[in-house]
Amino acid sequence: MTGRFFADATAAQVDKLARALVAARVFPDEQTLRAHHRDHPWMIQVSGRGDVAVLDRWRDHLDLLGVEALWCPVRHIGDAVTHLSSCAAEHGFSGLVSSPVRSSDVPVYEAAGMRVRETLAVLELTPVCPAAAPGRPDVSTRTALAADAEEIIAIDGECFEPFWHYDIRLMRRFLDAGGVTLAERDGRCVGYTLSTVDRGSAVLGRLCVRVSDRRVGIGSLLLEAAVSRAREGGARHMTLSARTGNAAALALYRSAGFADTGRRYAFLTVGDETGRDRGHRIGSLMGR
Ligand SMILES: CC(C)(COP(=O)(O)OP(=O)(O)OC[C@H]1O[C@@H](n2cnc3c(N)ncnc32)[C@H](O)[C@@H]1OP(=O)(O)O)[C@@H](O)C(=O)NCCC(=O)NCCS
């Protein structure tokens, strides 16, 4: 392989990249990385000029290919998007979803044919102090177990549109990592939150409450539980991302002390995100 052209990574190339990919949290550990490469060798792409792209299905219920990581200089992004879109089409995906893109890099992706699907604001809580939420006698929180996966997925599907909602495979991964807290009201699961703590940094990855149980303080209770967990885990700061148009969530986070950092990033897509017309539209959009 030479120059700009990407190709499937060999096992030796994966070995060389392993430490960096795990350090950057693209994979939780080297074993998971090697299993991903063994099952789908084409999902790790490398070029002769040192560019690296890691791919995975975006969600199991959608025919979208997600870019988990793209490591290359900004001037190579156009080539990379063209190549990865071709990969998506060749493997039967109807569209491609970018990794999170800093707002300053968005025009480069747009010039390569992608369009902004969603812009997210980054909020931060420093120091990590939970805002006390008024308790409710009918609501309790607990760490979720593997057996809760189906119920949590049902709530997630009710709270998020198909593009965002998690599939059972992702949820099992989160449950294995132990960062899911759920809320029960009169014995029913009514909401959950997902958070991680790593090397002093906590991330709130998800928070949602069933439509029928909103505005009675359950979101605040879950947020308090996640922040307490982060604090106990030694986090010095906690960040989260919220859609810039999600007024309810932004109000909740602000009332709990999260401040807008001003940082924005976007997810961009190309192709047909509904999964219809497999492999055709993305090819024509990319001029193939
Ligand atoms: C955001 C969400 C978790 C809030 O859950 P909730 O249980 O209704 O939240 P609470 O009852 O604890 O509300 C706490 C505060 O948040 C703010 N808030 C919550 N929902 C709001 C809404 N629809 N509009 C304006 N403010 C709202 C209010 O300040 C509220 O306090 P108040 O009721 O005393 O006015 C819920 O609306 C939800 O699941 N939304 C869909 C999923 C989602 O967008 N999650 C966030 C992804 S970043």
The ligand as an ORCA input file, in Angstrom:
! r2SCAN-3c Opt
* xyz 0 1
  C     -34.440     15.692     29.862
  C     -35.223     14.676     30.703
  C     -34.298     13.558     31.135
  C     -35.746     15.394     31.964
  O     -36.318     14.406     32.823
  P     -37.425     14.792     33.899
  O     -37.619     13.626     34.802
  O     -38.647     15.320     33.242
  O     -36.695     15.984     34.665
  P     -37.113     16.643     36.068
  O     -38.552     16.393     36.358
  O     -36.137     16.201     37.095
  O     -36.900     18.201     35.740
  C     -35.905     18.953     36.391
  C     -35.843     20.339     35.768
  O     -35.388     20.267     34.426
  C     -36.055     21.280     33.648
  N     -36.944     20.657     32.662
  C     -37.251     19.326     32.548
  N     -38.067     19.149     31.482
  C     -38.277     20.349     30.936
  C     -39.037     20.802     29.821
  N     -39.749     19.948     29.052
  N     -39.000     22.106     29.524
  C     -38.293     22.981     30.281
  N     -37.573     22.618     31.370
  C     -37.566     21.324     31.687
  C     -36.883     22.079     34.646
  O     -36.052     23.105     35.147
  C     -37.172     21.031     35.689
  O     -37.489     21.581     36.935
  P     -39.055     21.949     37.235
  O     -39.886     20.771     36.827
  O     -39.050     22.215     38.720
  O     -39.345     23.146     36.401
  C     -36.450     14.137     29.913
  O     -37.179     15.217     29.381
  C     -36.100     13.193     28.796
  O     -35.923     11.990     29.011
  N     -35.996     13.712     27.542
  C     -35.715     12.890     26.369
  C     -34.313     12.335     26.402
  C     -33.283     13.437     26.407
  O     -33.381     14.409     25.677
  N     -32.269     13.261     27.275
  C     -31.158     14.185     27.387
  C     -30.144     13.876     26.328
  S     -28.786     15.016     26.416
*
